[in-house]
Amino acid sequence: MYTLSEAFALIVLCLKTAIAPRRDMAKDRMAFLSFIWLRLHRLNNRVAALYARWKNGTLPKPGAPRPGRTREARPAPAIRLPQARLWLIKDTQAAAGGASLLRHWIATNPEFQEFLEAAPQLRRMLNPLCHALGIDIDKPYGVPLVKAPHRTEPSAEPTPPPEPSRRAECIPQSADPEPPPRTN
């Protein structure tokens, strides 16, 4: 069984393989896909580091100040990513397989839900990727991730069985049960 971090690494590897630039591409297209590939690589490393901190119990407390650069000190990105939902799948349809894996992993892995509750920064890390793949973290399949309550009470009175068909009574019967005589 894979750990949460290893499973995410496999999903990212699937996405990176799907968008890997080829030699026959135009240079600007190759640069764009290389940029996305590098961002996926960095995201994988950040999620793995956060998972290790969560498992070790060394996550920072929510609301604690964190060291970092101010917004003014950040360099402007060289390449701007599209903002539309599902843009990565529309751009590279081979990424749909990785999106399906990620959607299933989010929906079915109970450890992921625990990790998401313990580390809210995970949501901020995954939101751009999920947006690009058209996945909602809270509702990956389009429905909430809570189970329907179990019904213990019986439903309303059972419906009676349908009445038998009265079609046979509606068909007129001939008065003479004998067949008509044959003529040769």
ZALOSE-79899 format. One record per residue (C-alpha): residue number from 1; x, y, z. Coordinates in steps of 0.25 Angstrom, whole numbers, plus 5000, padded with zeros to 4 digits. Each point is the difference from the previous one (the first is absolute). Example, Ala and Ser with C-alpha at 12.3 -4.5 7.8 and 13.67 -1.06 7.14 Angstrom:
residues 2
@seq 1, east 5049, north 4982, up 5031 .
@seq 2, east 5006, north 5014, up 4998 .
***
This chain:
residues 184
@seq 1, east 5000, north 5000, up 5000 .
@seq 2, east 5005, north 5014, up 4996 .
@seq 3, east 5001, north 5011, up 5010 .
@seq 4, east 4992, north 5013, up 4997 .
@seq 5, east 5013, north 5007, up 4995 .
@seq 6, east 5004, north 4988, up 4991 .
@seq 7, east 4986, north 4999, up 4994 .
@seq 8, east 5000, north 5015, up 4997 .
@seq 9, east 5014, north 4999, up 4994 .
@seq 10, east 4995, north 4989, up 4991 .
@seq 11, east 4988, north 5009, up 4996 .
@seq 12, east 5009, north 5011, up 4997 .
@seq 13, east 5009, north 4991, up 4992 .
@seq 14, east 4988, north 4996, up 4991 .
@seq 15, east 4997, north 5015, up 4998 .
@seq 16, east 5015, north 5003, up 4997 .
@seq 17, east 5001, north 4989, up 4990 .
@seq 18, east 4987, north 5004, up 4993 .
@seq 19, east 5005, north 5015, up 4998 .
@seq 20, east 5015, north 4996, up 4997 .
@seq 21, east 5005, north 5009, up 4989 .
@seq 22, east 5004, north 4994, up 4987 .
@seq 23, east 5011, north 5004, up 4991 .
@seq 24, east 4990, north 5002, up 4988 .
@seq 25, east 4993, north 5011, up 5008 .
@seq 26, east 5002, north 5015, up 4997 .
@seq 27, east 5009, north 5007, up 5010 .
@seq 28, east 4990, north 5008, up 5007 .
@seq 29, east 4991, north 4988, up 5002 .
@seq 30, east 5012, north 4992, up 5005 .
@seq 31, east 5003, north 5011, up 5010 .
@seq 32, east 4986, north 5001, up 5005 .
@seq 33, east 4999, north 4985, up 5003 .
@seq 34, east 5014, north 5000, up 5006 .
@seq 35, east 4995, north 5011, up 5009 .
@seq 36, east 4988, north 4992, up 5004 .
@seq 37, east 5008, north 4987, up 5002 .
@seq 38, east 5009, north 5008, up 5009 .
@seq 39, east 4989, north 5005, up 5009 .
@seq 40, east 4994, north 4986, up 5001 .
@seq 41, east 5014, north 4995, up 5005 .
@seq 42, east 5001, north 5011, up 5010 .
@seq 43, east 4985, north 4998, up 5005 .
@seq 44, east 5004, north 4985, up 5002 .
@seq 45, east 5012, north 5004, up 5008 .
@seq 46, east 4992, north 5010, up 5009 .
@seq 47, east 4989, north 4990, up 5002 .
@seq 48, east 5010, north 4989, up 5004 .
@seq 49, east 5007, north 5009, up 5010 .
@seq 50, east 4986, north 5005, up 5006 .
@seq 51, east 4996, north 4985, up 5001 .
@seq 52, east 5013, north 4997, up 5008 .
@seq 53, east 4998, north 5011, up 5009 .
@seq 54, east 4985, north 4996, up 5003 .
@seq 55, east 5005, north 4985, up 5003 .
@seq 56, east 5011, north 5005, up 5009 .
@seq 57, east 4990, north 5010, up 5007 .
@seq 58, east 5008, north 5012, up 4997 .
@seq 59, east 4990, north 5008, up 4992 .
@seq 60, east 5000, north 5015, up 5003 .
@seq 61, east 4988, north 5005, up 5009 .
@seq 62, east 4989, north 5007, up 4992 .
@seq 63, east 5001, north 5015, up 5001 .
@seq 64, east 5015, north 5000, up 5003 .
@seq 65, east 5008, north 5010, up 4993 .
@seq 66, east 5009, north 4994, up 4989 .
@seq 67, east 5013, north 5005, up 4994 .
@seq 68, east 5000, north 5003, up 4986 .
@seq 69, east 5001, north 5010, up 4989 .
@seq 70, east 4990, north 5011, up 4999 .
@seq 71, east 4991, north 5001, up 4988 .
@seq 72, east 5008, north 5012, up 4994 .
@seq 73, east 5013, north 4992, up 5001 .
@seq 74, east 4995, north 4989, up 4991 .
@seq 75, east 5005, north 5000, up 4986 .
@seq 76, east 4989, north 5000, up 4989 .
@seq 77, east 4997, north 4987, up 4994 .
@seq 78, east 5007, north 4998, up 4986 .
@seq 79, east 4988, north 4992, up 4995 .
@seq 80, east 4986, north 5002, up 5004 .
@seq 81, east 4991, north 4988, up 5001 .
@seq 82, east 4986, north 5000, up 4994 .
@seq 83, east 4989, north 5004, up 5011 .
@seq 84, east 4988, north 4991, up 4994 .
@seq 85, east 4995, north 4988, up 5007 .
@seq 86, east 5005, north 4987, up 4993 .
@seq 87, east 5010, north 5007, up 4992 .
@seq 88, east 5011, north 4989, up 5001 .
@seq 89, east 4990, north 4990, up 4995 .
@seq 90, east 4996, north 5009, up 4989 .
@seq 91, east 5014, north 5003, up 4996 .
@seq 92, east 5006, north 4985, up 5002 .
@seq 93, east 4989, north 4990, up 5000 .
@seq 94, east 5010, north 4989, up 5004 .
@seq 95, east 4999, north 5007, up 5014 .
@seq 96, east 4986, north 4995, up 5002 .
@seq 97, east 5005, north 4986, up 5005 .
@seq 98, east 5008, north 5007, up 5011 .
@seq 99, east 4988, north 5009, up 5003 .
@seq 100, east 4991, north 4987, up 5002 .
@seq 101, east 5011, north 4994, up 5009 .
@seq 102, east 5001, north 5013, up 5008 .
@seq 103, east 4985, north 5001, up 5001 .
@seq 104, east 4998, north 4985, up 5005 .
@seq 105, east 5012, north 5002, up 5010 .
@seq 106, east 4993, north 5012, up 5006 .
@seq 107, east 4987, north 4993, up 5001 .
@seq 108, east 5004, north 4987, up 5005 .
@seq 109, east 5012, north 5002, up 5009 .
@seq 110, east 4995, north 5003, up 5015 .
@seq 111, east 5015, north 5003, up 5004 .
@seq 112, east 4999, north 5011, up 4990 .
@seq 113, east 4988, north 5007, up 5007 .
@seq 114, east 5007, north 4999, up 5013 .
@seq 115, east 5013, north 5006, up 4994 .
@seq 116, east 4991, north 5011, up 4993 .
@seq 117, east 4994, north 5003, up 5014 .
@seq 118, east 5013, north 5001, up 5007 .
@seq 119, east 5008, north 5008, up 4990 .
@seq 120, east 4991, north 5011, up 4993 .
@seq 121, east 5012, north 5004, up 4992 .
@seq 122, east 4998, north 4987, up 4992 .
@seq 123, east 4987, north 5006, up 4994 .
@seq 124, east 5008, north 5012, up 4996 .
@seq 125, east 5011, north 4992, up 4993 .
@seq 126, east 4990, north 4991, up 4993 .
@seq 127, east 4990, north 5010, up 4996 .
@seq 128, east 5007, north 5005, up 4987 .
@seq 129, east 5002, north 4986, up 4995 .
@seq 130, east 4986, north 4995, up 5003 .
@seq 131, east 4994, north 5013, up 4993 .
@seq 132, east 5009, north 4997, up 4988 .
@seq 133, east 4994, north 4985, up 5000 .
@seq 134, east 4986, north 5004, up 5003 .
@seq 135, east 5000, north 4994, up 5014 .
@seq 136, east 4993, north 5005, up 5012 .
@seq 137, east 5007, north 4995, up 5013 .
@seq 138, east 4988, north 5000, up 5008 .
@seq 139, east 4991, north 4993, up 4990 .
@seq 140, east 5009, north 4993, up 4990 .
@seq 141, east 4989, north 4992, up 4994 .
@seq 142, east 4990, north 5012, up 5000 .
@seq 143, east 4994, north 4995, up 5013 .
@seq 144, east 5004, north 5003, up 5015 .
@seq 145, east 5009, north 4990, up 5006 .
@seq 146, east 4990, north 4997, up 5011 .
@seq 147, east 4993, north 4987, up 5001 .
@seq 148, east 4985, north 5000, up 4999 .
@seq 149, east 4993, north 4997, up 5014 .
@seq 150, east 4996, north 4986, up 5002 .
@seq 151, east 4985, north 4999, up 5000 .
@seq 152, east 4995, north 4992, up 5011 .
@seq 153, east 4985, north 5003, up 4999 .
@seq 154, east 4992, north 4993, up 4989 .
@seq 155, east 4995, north 5008, up 4989 .
@seq 156, east 4985, north 5004, up 4998 .
@seq 157, east 4990, north 4989, up 4999 .
@seq 158, east 5004, north 4990, up 4989 .
@seq 159, east 4993, north 5002, up 4987 .
@seq 160, east 4990, north 4989, up 4996 .
@seq 161, east 5003, north 4992, up 4988 .
@seq 162, east 4994, north 5004, up 4987 .
@seq 163, east 4986, north 4995, up 4996 .
@seq 164, east 5000, north 4989, up 4991 .
@seq 165, east 4997, north 5004, up 4985 .
@seq 166, east 4986, north 4999, up 4996 .
@seq 167, east 5003, north 4999, up 4986 .
@seq 168, east 4994, north 4986, up 4998 .
@seq 169, east 4987, north 5005, up 5005 .
@seq 170, east 4999, north 5011, up 4990 .
@seq 171, east 5002, north 4991, up 4987 .
@seq 172, east 4987, north 4997, up 4994 .
@seq 173, east 4997, north 4985, up 5000 .
@seq 174, east 4992, north 4994, up 4988 .
@seq 175, east 4987, north 4993, up 5004 .
@seq 176, east 5003, north 4987, up 4992 .
@seq 177, east 5012, north 4993, up 5006 .
@seq 178, east 5001, north 4991, up 4988 .
@seq 179, east 5009, north 5004, up 4989 .
@seq 180, east 4992, north 5003, up 4987 .
@seq 181, east 4999, north 4989, up 4990 .
@seq 182, east 5010, north 4998, up 4989 .
@seq 183, east 4997, north 5001, up 4985 .
@seq 184, east 5008, north 4992, up 4990 .
***
